[in-house]
Amino acid sequence: MIRLQKLVRFLLMSMIIFQMSSCKTSQSLVASTQQDIDPLKLSGGSSGMEQLDDQSYVVVYDIKNFKEGTRLALIHVTDETIQVTPIAISGWGDEGISSDLESICKIPGKTNEYVIAESGNWKGNLGRIFHIRIDTTQHSATILGITKLPFKNLNTPELVGDQYESMACLPYSETERILILGERGGSEINPRGNIKWGIYNLMTHQLQFSDAGIKGITVNAPGHWTYLKNKRDITDLHIDAEGNIWAAASEDTSDVGPFYSVIYQLGHVNDSNKEQPFTIYSDFSKWVPVSGFKIEALSGPSKNINATLSFGTEDEIYGGVWRAISIK
């Protein structure tokens, strides 16, 4: 009996030491004490990400409108930890609080101004793009204007329609910006990804598309996919300092996985061509697999980290992570 008690105590101490060592060797997300945040989101769970400065990122979360929870947050990365501070948003408009925010991009030439977007319509409603201004000292955001995503295919309980999971912004004119939208693919209606682009007016908050822009360009992401029907070709976009357009793709089999993602170089920006401001490669030769994670957020590397990009995951019941990655 005494030997059994000693064995139990030994096993318990071993588990505690293992947990303590795990905490020391992995970066954890620490929630700000200023506001509460959904515990699942403490480990990441981001669905879109944009870099604020050398060590900070603005992220969106895909909380549905019938649930309470953080929609927008500030992530600050240090050598010791990752701190998450929720950002309160006011003025959602007539259709109420956001539902399933999936993308964000910084507005070129504007300080602390971004556009964030829901994934798509629901029975013809929602599917909104919000123009916001963030107060980084007060951790709050004000909505400056609202417009709608391109409307083609309905989302209903029986059918998956248009699902936009990524967005990027480019300069155009003093009052207008080019908005690039990525339809994720992976559905019966939209089996492959699609890149669309239009002109967004910062004053009137109207989004207009040319015939070529609304038709878009089909994207078939590279990778070693197990379930092609569950393959989402575009889950986020990022434009780096050299004008390279990076994309993430993922495979979503269930809320418990297994997950598989790919980060690939989608194309590059054409500054001189306002009608089609980018080139999408016909062959994606530069890509890396990321097994075990469902990447939905993509951005630049943090300061003092020798990396090409950073990514955030939305790993469903597991929460998510933030990681830096090098791509040769």
C-alpha positions in Angstrom: 0.0 0.0 0.0 2.8 2.4 0.9 4.6 1.6 -2.3 1.4 2.3 -4.3 1.0 5.7 -2.6 4.6 6.6 -3.4 4.1 5.5 -7.0 0.9 7.7 -7.3 2.8 10.7 -5.7 5.6 10.2 -8.2 3.3 10.1 -11.2 1.5 13.2 -10.0 4.8 15.1 -9.5 6.0 14.0 -13.0 2.8 15.4 -14.6 3.1 18.7 -12.8 6.8 19.1 -13.8 5.9 18.2 -17.4 3.1 20.8 -17.5 5.4 23.5 -16.0 8.2 22.7 -18.5 5.7 22.9 -21.3 4.5 26.3 -20.2 8.1 27.6 -20.2 8.9 26.3 -23.6 5.9 27.5 -25.6 4.6 31.0 -26.1 1.2 31.5 -24.5 -1.4 34.1 -25.2 -2.2 36.3 -22.2 -5.5 38.1 -22.1 -5.6 41.7 -21.0 -7.2 42.3 -17.6 -9.1 45.2 -19.1 -11.8 43.1 -20.7 -12.9 39.5 -20.7 -12.2 37.4 -23.7 -13.6 34.0 -24.9 -11.3 31.4 -23.2 -11.1 29.4 -26.5 -9.6 32.5 -28.1 -6.8 32.9 -25.6 -4.8 30.4 -27.6 -5.4 32.2 -30.9 -8.4 31.2 -33.0 -8.0 34.1 -35.4 -9.7 34.2 -38.7 -7.9 37.2 -40.2 -4.9 39.2 -39.3 -3.2 42.5 -40.3 0.1 43.9 -39.0 -0.1 47.1 -37.0 3.6 47.6 -36.2 6.8 45.6 -35.8 5.4 43.6 -32.9 1.6 44.0 -33.0 -1.3 42.7 -35.1 -5.0 43.4 -35.4 -7.0 40.2 -35.7 -10.7 39.3 -36.3 -12.6 36.4 -34.9 -15.5 34.5 -36.5 -18.0 34.7 -33.8 -21.6 34.4 -35.0 -24.1 37.1 -34.3 -26.2 35.0 -31.9 -23.1 34.5 -29.7 -21.3 36.9 -27.3 -17.6 37.2 -27.7 -14.6 39.2 -28.9 -14.8 40.2 -32.6 -11.6 42.2 -32.9 -8.4 42.2 -30.8 -4.8 43.5 -30.7 -2.1 40.9 -30.4 1.3 42.1 -29.1 4.3 39.7 -29.5 7.3 39.9 -27.3 10.2 37.6 -26.5 8.4 36.4 -23.4 4.8 36.1 -24.3 1.9 37.0 -26.6 -0.7 39.4 -25.2 -4.2 39.6 -26.5 -6.3 42.8 -25.8 -9.9 42.9 -27.0 -11.0 45.9 -29.0 -14.6 47.1 -28.4 -16.5 48.1 -31.6 -19.5 50.5 -31.6 -22.0 51.4 -34.3 -22.7 48.1 -36.0 -25.6 49.5 -38.0 -29.2 48.3 -38.7 -28.3 44.6 -39.1 -26.7 44.5 -35.7 -23.5 43.0 -34.4 -21.1 41.3 -36.8 -21.5 37.6 -37.7 -18.5 35.5 -38.8 -15.8 38.1 -39.4 -13.2 36.4 -41.6 -10.9 39.0 -43.1 -9.2 42.3 -42.5 -6.9 44.7 -44.4 -5.2 47.9 -43.6 -6.2 50.9 -45.7 -3.1 52.3 -47.5 -2.4 55.9 -46.6 -4.7 56.0 -43.6 -3.6 55.8 -40.0 -5.3 53.1 -38.0 -8.0 52.6 -40.6 -9.0 49.1 -41.7 -11.7 47.3 -43.5 -13.1 44.1 -42.0 -15.6 41.8 -43.6 -18.0 39.0 -42.7 -17.7 35.8 -44.7 -20.9 36.2 -46.7 -24.6 36.7 -46.7 -27.0 34.6 -44.7 -30.3 34.0 -46.5 -29.6 37.3 -48.3 -28.8 39.3 -45.2 -25.5 40.3 -43.7 -22.4 39.8 -45.8 -21.0 43.3 -44.8 -17.8 45.1 -45.2 -17.0 47.6 -42.3 -14.7 50.5 -42.7 -13.3 51.1 -39.2 -10.9 53.4 -37.3 -9.1 51.9 -34.3 -8.0 53.9 -31.2 -5.0 51.8 -30.0 -4.8 53.7 -26.7 -8.4 53.1 -25.7 -8.7 49.7 -27.4 -11.8 50.7 -29.2 -13.0 51.0 -32.8 -15.5 53.2 -34.6 -17.3 52.1 -37.7 -17.0 54.8 -40.4 -19.1 53.1 -43.1 -20.7 49.9 -44.2 -21.1 48.3 -47.6 -21.9 44.8 -48.9 -19.8 41.9 -50.4 -20.6 40.9 -54.0 -23.9 39.0 -53.8 -24.3 36.0 -56.1 -25.0 32.7 -54.2 -27.1 32.5 -51.0 -25.9 30.8 -47.9 -28.7 28.7 -46.3 -28.9 25.8 -43.8 -29.1 23.5 -46.9 -26.5 25.1 -49.1 -23.1 26.8 -48.8 -23.0 29.8 -51.1 -20.3 32.5 -51.4 -17.7 32.5 -48.6 -15.1 35.3 -48.7 -12.3 34.5 -46.2 -9.6 36.9 -47.3 -9.1 40.5 -48.3 -6.2 42.8 -49.3 -6.0 46.5 -50.0 -4.0 48.5 -52.6 -3.7 52.3 -53.4 -5.9 53.7 -56.2 -6.7 57.4 -55.8 -7.0 60.0 -53.0 -10.5 58.8 -52.0 -10.5 55.3 -53.4 -8.7 52.0 -52.8 -8.5 48.7 -54.6 -10.1 45.9 -52.6 -9.1 42.3 -53.4 -11.4 39.6 -52.2 -10.7 35.9 -52.0 -13.7 33.4 -52.2 -12.4 30.4 -50.4 -13.7 27.5 -52.6 -14.4 24.1 -51.2 -18.2 24.1 -51.8 -20.5 22.5 -54.4 -21.3 25.9 -55.9 -17.7 27.2 -55.6 -15.4 24.2 -55.7 -12.3 26.3 -56.3 -11.1 29.6 -54.9 -11.6 32.8 -56.8 -9.9 36.2 -56.6 -12.2 39.2 -57.3 -11.3 42.9 -57.1 -13.2 46.2 -57.1 -12.8 49.9 -56.2 -13.9 51.0 -52.7 -14.8 54.7 -52.1 -13.7 55.8 -48.6 -16.2 58.7 -48.6 -19.3 57.1 -50.0 -18.5 53.5 -48.9 -19.5 52.1 -52.3 -17.8 49.1 -53.8 -17.8 48.9 -57.6 -16.5 46.1 -59.8 -15.5 45.9 -63.5 -16.7 42.9 -65.5 -13.3 41.3 -65.2 -13.1 42.1 -61.4 -16.5 40.5 -60.6 -15.8 37.5 -62.7 -12.5 37.0 -60.9 -9.6 34.6 -61.4 -9.9 30.9 -60.4 -7.3 29.6 -58.0 -6.4 26.0 -57.4 -4.0 25.9 -54.4 -1.0 23.6 -54.4 -0.5 20.9 -51.8 -1.0 17.2 -51.0 -4.7 17.2 -50.2 -6.6 14.2 -48.7 -10.2 15.4 -49.2 -10.4 17.6 -52.2 -14.1 18.5 -51.5 -13.0 20.0 -48.2 -10.1 22.0 -49.7 -10.4 25.7 -49.2 -8.0 27.3 -51.7 -7.9 30.8 -50.2 -8.3 31.3 -46.4 -6.2 34.5 -46.2 -4.0 36.9 -48.2 -1.0 39.0 -47.4 1.0 41.4 -49.5 4.6 41.7 -48.4 7.0 44.7 -48.8 8.3 43.5 -52.1 4.8 43.2 -53.6 4.5 39.5 -53.4 1.0 38.2 -52.8 0.9 35.3 -50.4 -2.1 33.1 -49.7 -3.1 30.4 -47.3 -5.2 27.3 -48.0 -6.6 24.7 -45.7 -8.4 21.4 -45.4 -11.4 21.3 -43.0 -12.7 17.8 -42.4 -14.4 18.4 -39.1 -14.1 20.5 -35.9 -11.7 17.9 -34.5 -9.5 17.7 -37.6 -7.2 16.4 -38.8 -6.2 19.8 -40.2 -3.8 20.5 -43.1 -2.8 23.9 -44.5 -0.5 25.3 -47.2 1.1 28.7 -47.5 1.9 29.6 -51.1 3.0 32.6 -53.3 -0.1 33.4 -55.2 1.2 36.2 -57.4 2.6 39.8 -57.3 1.3 43.4 -57.4 1.3 45.4 -60.7 1.5 49.0 -59.6 1.2 50.4 -63.1 -2.0 48.5 -64.0 -5.0 50.0 -62.3 -7.5 47.8 -64.2 -5.9 44.5 -63.1 -3.5 45.5 -60.3 -1.9 42.1 -59.8 -0.8 39.0 -61.6 -1.9 35.5 -60.4 0.7 32.9 -61.2 -0.4 30.0 -63.4 2.0 27.7 -61.5 2.6 27.9 -57.8 6.2 26.8 -57.4 6.8 28.3 -53.9 4.7 26.7 -51.2 5.1 25.0 -47.8 2.8 22.5 -46.1 1.7 23.1 -42.5 0.3 19.9 -41.1 -2.0 19.8 -38.0 -3.2 23.4 -38.3 -6.0 25.2 -40.0 -4.5 28.5 -41.1 -7.0 31.3 -41.6 -4.8 34.4 -40.9 -1.6 35.5 -42.7 0.7 38.5 -42.1 4.2 39.7 -41.9 6.9 38.6 -39.4 7.4 40.2 -36.0 10.5 42.2 -35.2 13.6 40.3 -34.2 12.1 37.1 -35.6 14.0 35.8 -38.6 10.9 34.7 -40.6 9.1 35.3 -43.9 5.6 35.5 -42.6 3.4 34.9 -39.5 0.2 33.0 -39.4 -2.8 32.4 -37.1 -5.0 29.4 -37.0 -8.6 28.7 -36.2 -8.4 25.1 -35.0 -12.0 24.9 -33.9 -12.4 23.1 -30.6 -8.6 23.4 -29.9 -8.6 27.2 -30.2 -5.6 28.3 -32.2 -2.0 29.5 -32.3 0.2 32.4 -33.6 3.4 31.3 -35.3 6.2 32.7 -37.4 7.4 30.7 -40.4 10.3 30.9 -42.8 9.8 30.0 -46.5 12.8 29.5 -48.7 
